Structures are given as structure tokens and as C-alpha cells.
Amino acid sequence: MFEYNIFENHLKSEKFGRHIKYFESTASTNNEAKSRLAQGDCHGHVIVTKNQTNGRGRRNNQWFSVPNKSLTFSIIINQKKIKNKKILSIISAIAIIKAIKKISTVQCLIKWPNDIILNNQKIGGILIEKKLGYMVVGIGINVNEKKSDLTIKIKNTSTSLRINNNSLIKLETLLAYILNELEKYCEIENEYLINK
């Protein structure tokens, strides 16, 4: 179940996340997002699930997520409506790190080009795909997983916010914070971002 009231209470953006579609379960939020691109202007629309069954990263690597504990979503961005499409991967990573810092005590880092790292372990990833003049930004973050939730394949290289923060985080709140930050950074001139 997606708690829309919590999400809306924390969402401050003008466009990003103002149209949101929640799935109880889906194979890939990026695939769901891309299937909607022919339906008209989808700029800022978000697809989110609490159970992504076949997520993927770069080079078709599988993205492992735990039902109701991982934050997995995609946002559709019209390339013509943002100022920083060439560095969208960096902007997305910055937005995630800033949002995580607002909701927890941990400080994450960016591992170029698309990984979010915490204590030298992967906590999140970004996959950007282009179609019909849009960029679909898929984001997966390990949020409320315990060590026992991580599979043998990833437990030595991955972690979660809960493992490092010892507290449960509302996925809806973190999603809203990320969208707020992402919209803000998409409107900042490249030169300012570089100098910052």
C-alpha cells in the first residue's frame, strides 16, 4: 500500500511527482514508464512500486530489491523542459544524497556513473533510458532492509539505510524528498552546479 497522504505532505515540487502511479507489484518501473510515453505529455510523471520483481541496472545487471523495504521508482523527464539533461545522471545522484541526508544521519557518496555508496557499499543505483524525446530515470535504493534481507550474492557489497541508521524510514517521505531535490537541480545552470 502506498500512503499518498504522507507523500503529498512532503512533496514541494511543481511538476515532479504531481502525477504518480503506484503498482503493488511490477517487473520494472522503467518499463511501465516507457509504456506511457505515447499517451501525451508525461513530464514529471512518476511510476513507483514497493515490489519490483525484475529491476535492472546498467549493462542489464539485475537490481535486487526487497518488497515493502526498497524504494524503486521511475520519473519521466522531457529533455526540452530541463536545463541539465547532459548531466542528469549526476543531478539524480546529488538529489538522492541530499534527500537521504534530510531524512537520516548518514552521508552517502556518488560512485560514477550511477551508484550511491555508503561505507564503501552500494546502497542505490540509477538507470537512465531515452525514448521519444524523454529520459526515464529509474532509481532503486535500499532503505529498510536488514542484513538478513540481503542475498548471499550482494550481502558483501551492498547495504541499506536501516543497517546504518537503525531506524525505519517512510518510503513515501524519501520519495517526495528526492523529487523535490531533483526538480530543483534540473533547473539550476550547469556552471552553478560545477562551482558548487
C-alpha positions in Angstrom: 0.0 0.0 0.0 1.2 3.5 -0.9 0.5 6.2 1.7 -0.4 9.1 -0.6 -1.2 11.5 2.3 2.4 11.1 3.6 3.8 11.6 0.1 1.8 14.7 -0.6 2.5 16.3 2.8 6.3 16.2 1.9 6.1 16.9 -1.8 7.1 20.5 -2.6 7.8 20.3 -6.3 5.8 21.9 -9.1 5.8 19.1 -11.7 7.8 16.2 -10.5 5.6 13.6 -8.7 2.4 15.6 -9.2 1.2 12.7 -11.4 2.0 9.4 -9.7 1.0 5.8 -10.4 1.6 3.2 -7.8 1.7 -0.6 -8.5 1.5 -3.2 -5.8 4.0 -5.1 -7.9 5.6 -4.7 -11.3 8.6 -6.2 -13.1 10.2 -2.8 -13.9 9.1 0.7 -13.2 11.2 1.9 -16.2 9.3 -0.4 -18.5 6.0 0.8 -17.1 7.1 4.4 -17.5 8.2 3.9 -21.1 4.9 2.2 -22.0 3.1 5.5 -21.1 5.2 7.9 -23.3 2.8 7.7 -26.3 -0.1 8.9 -24.1 0.8 12.6 -24.2 3.0 14.9 -22.2 4.3 12.8 -19.3 6.9 15.3 -18.0 7.3 14.8 -14.2 5.2 11.7 -14.0 6.3 9.0 -11.6 5.9 5.2 -11.5 6.5 3.7 -8.1 6.2 0.2 -6.6 7.1 -1.5 -3.3 7.7 -4.8 -5.1 9.8 -4.6 -8.2 10.4 -8.2 -9.4 12.8 -7.8 -12.3 14.6 -4.5 -11.9 17.8 -3.9 -13.8 20.9 -1.7 -13.7 23.5 -0.8 -16.3 24.6 -3.5 -18.7 21.4 -5.4 -17.9 22.6 -6.3 -14.4 19.8 -7.4 -12.1 18.8 -4.9 -9.4 17.8 -6.8 -6.2 15.0 -5.3 -4.1 13.0 -6.4 -1.1 9.2 -6.0 -1.1 8.0 -3.1 1.0 11.6 -2.3 2.1 13.2 -0.9 -1.0 12.3 2.3 -2.8 12.0 1.6 -6.5 10.6 4.2 -8.9 11.0 5.9 -12.3 10.4 9.5 -13.3 9.7 10.6 -16.8 11.6 13.8 -17.8 11.1 15.8 -21.1 14.5 16.6 -22.3 13.3 20.0 -23.6 11.9 21.1 -20.2 15.1 20.9 -18.1 18.4 22.8 -18.3 20.8 20.0 -17.4 19.9 16.9 -19.5 23.6 16.3 -20.2 24.4 15.7 -16.6 21.1 14.2 -15.5 22.9 11.2 -14.0 25.0 13.4 -11.7 22.0 15.6 -10.8 19.9 12.5 -9.9 22.7 11.2 -7.7 23.1 14.5 -5.9 19.3 14.7 -5.4 19.3 11.2 -3.8 22.2 12.1 -1.5 20.6 15.4 -0.4 17.3 13.7 0.2 18.9 10.9 2.3 20.7 13.4 4.4 17.4 15.2 5.1 15.7 12.0 6.4 18.6 10.3 8.2 22.0 10.8 9.8 24.0 9.1 7.0 26.2 10.8 4.4 26.3 8.9 1.1 28.7 9.3 -1.8 28.5 9.1 -5.6 30.4 6.4 -7.5 30.5 7.4 -11.1 28.5 7.0 -13.2 25.3 5.7 -11.4 25.9 4.2 -7.9 25.1 5.6 -4.5 27.6 4.4 -1.9 27.6 4.2 1.9 30.6 3.0 3.8 32.1 1.6 0.6 29.0 -0.5 -0.1 26.3 0.1 -2.7 23.0 1.5 -1.4 21.4 2.7 -4.6 21.6 2.9 -8.3 20.3 4.9 -11.2 19.4 3.8 -14.7 18.5 6.4 -17.4 16.9 5.3 -20.6 15.9 7.6 -23.6 12.7 7.2 -25.7 10.6 9.6 -27.8 12.4 12.7 -26.6 12.0 11.7 -22.9 14.5 10.5 -20.3 13.2 7.8 -18.0 15.2 7.9 -14.7 14.9 4.7 -12.8 16.1 4.7 -9.2 16.5 1.9 -6.7 17.5 2.5 -3.1 18.0 0.0 -0.2 16.1 1.7 2.6 14.6 -0.6 5.3 16.4 -3.9 4.6 18.0 -5.7 7.5 21.3 -7.7 6.9 19.2 -10.9 6.8 17.2 -9.5 3.8 20.3 -9.2 1.6 21.0 -12.2 -0.6 24.3 -14.1 -0.5 25.2 -12.6 -3.9 25.1 -9.0 -2.7 25.4 -9.0 1.1 29.2 -8.3 1.0 28.9 -5.4 -1.5 25.5 -3.8 -0.5 23.9 -2.2 2.5 20.8 -0.2 3.4 19.9 2.9 5.3 18.4 0.9 8.1 21.6 -1.1 8.6 23.5 2.1 9.0 20.8 4.2 10.7 18.9 1.7 12.9 15.6 3.3 12.2 12.7 2.7 9.7 12.2 5.3 7.1 8.9 6.0 5.3 9.4 5.3 1.6 6.8 7.9 0.7 8.7 10.6 2.5 12.1 9.7 1.0 10.5 9.6 -2.5 9.0 13.1 -2.0 12.3 14.5 -0.8 14.2 13.0 -3.8 11.6 14.5 -6.3 11.9 17.9 -4.6 15.7 17.9 -4.9 15.7 16.5 -8.4 13.3 19.2 -9.7 15.4 21.9 -8.1 18.7 20.7 -9.6 17.2 20.2 -13.0 16.6 24.0 -13.1 20.0 25.1 -11.9 22.5 26.3 -14.6 25.4 23.8 -15.2 28.0 26.4 -14.2 26.5 26.8 -10.8 26.4 23.1 -10.1 30.1 22.7 -11.2 31.2 25.6 -9.0 29.2 24.3 -6.0 
